[in-house]
Amino acid sequence: MKENTNNTNNITNNEAAGAAAGTAGTAGTVGTAGSPGKLWDRNFTTINVATVFGAIGGVASGYAMQFLVYNETGSTLLAAILMAVRILPGFLIPMFVAPLMDRLPRKPFLVGGDAAAAVIYGLAGIWLKFSEFDYGAYLAFTLLLSCVWSLDELAYNSLFPKLIPKGLEEKGYAASSMLYPLVNVVVMPLAAVLYKTVGVANILLGQAVLSLLATFTESTIRIKEEVKPGSRFSFKQWREDVRDAAVYLKNEKGILALTLYTGTGSGMFMGCENILVAFFSASPVLYSWFAVAEVAGRSIGGILAYKRQIKREKKYKFALGVYLTYDSMDAVLLWLPYPFMLVNRAICGFLGAQSSTMRYAATQKYIPESMRARINGFQSMVFLAFESVLTLAVGALGDIMDLRVVMTVCGAICLAVCFLTVVRRRGQVEKIYMTEERNED
């Protein structure tokens, strides 16, 4: 249902959570005679090291919090409400912050977001260490943390394209997309053990330390960002910026089609995470290896995407094939014997890693740099709106229907949306995948 389970953290997803180059004053090194420069230079290495710190803690804490909530409440609906609360601020914050972020340096937002997350995780860990689980308090913690996540994710997605040398965008995204799966393969089984041995409180305290390390690492990124006119917030300027973004999306049917389809997939993915947690609630270890199978496939797919690129004229057909395969595999997932479930997830991870890397590189090259934060912010809002509604809907179904049937229904809906968007708007979507040069206008 979702090519990449990574949100910044999400990567973020919790669930989760996520996705530099050049010397000071440049956006990336460039080779001689217009050839691409060095990918793994100082900035690109730095941003990816910081991502690894965040991913390690994000995987462990996300796993622990998922099972903590379900084990304490015993309800997929209550777990879904918690998820919806977590993602709602991300719907509102980008609406107001993204236009301003297009005019201000983005690095301070990124560094500040991880610093704030470190404080929140630390306080939550201390609270759980000395208090019993309280659903209301956990809702408040989730709400506050999601506000920080939304800012951090918007800053990361808007800054990261500027830290990749021209001509190496797809390779850069492929390298970055492999980090979370590789961390997941290592940390997920360990998280299952830590959940039983050290407890959630200590895991959250560990996440606080890792977030601080990410903060210090990101602060060493060297990039010159200018303060553009209109950097002071005014409602009139904000309204004009939002209107410009709306006009852009109205005219760019391909970007809109991809946004609607991936938004649906993202919402279904988050909703079905609760279904999977409930399905494997009797054996968290089986669930951890279930997730490892997907990220193992994603790692292999990411390596292939890094080593070789699909020809531009074949990218649309490849992406469409992945979407149809992924949604079909989701629909039959829980009807399979457990070993075949692992194979199912590995295949989806393998295909999804290549498709998501290709799609993200193409869209970020296609969108003008001057509007990147606004369009990324709008996409985040769409994703979160879908996630809020679909997480609750899927969670409610999980309380009254067979969990296997719920997964099948979700996969079928994603297939239908794919035909209504990506297939219907083939010409406009294919144009995005055919983009050659990054648009800096």
Secondary structure, 3 states (H helix, E strand, C coil): CCCCCCHHHHHCCCCCCCCCCCCCCCCCCECHHHCECCCCCHHHHHHHHHHHHHHHHHHHHHHHHHHHHHHHHCCHHHHHHHHHHHHCHHHHHHHHHHHHHCCCCCHHHHHHHHHHHHHHHHHHHHHHHHCCCCHHHHHHHHHHHHHHHHHHHHHHHHHHHHHCCCCCHHHHHHHHHHHHHHHHHHHHHHHHHHHHHCCHHHHHHHHHHHHHHHHHHHCCCCCCCCCCCCCCCCHHHHHHHHHHHHHHHHHCHHHHHHHHHHHHHHHHHHHHHHHHHHHCCCCHHHHHHHHHHHHHHHHHHHHHHHHCCCCHHHHHHHHHHHHHHHHHHHHHHHHCCHHHHHHHHHHHHHHHHHHHHHHHHHHHHHCCHHHHHHHHHHHHHHHHHHHHHHHHHHHHHHHHCCHHHHHHHHHHHHHHHHHHHHHCCHHHHHHHHCCCCCCCC
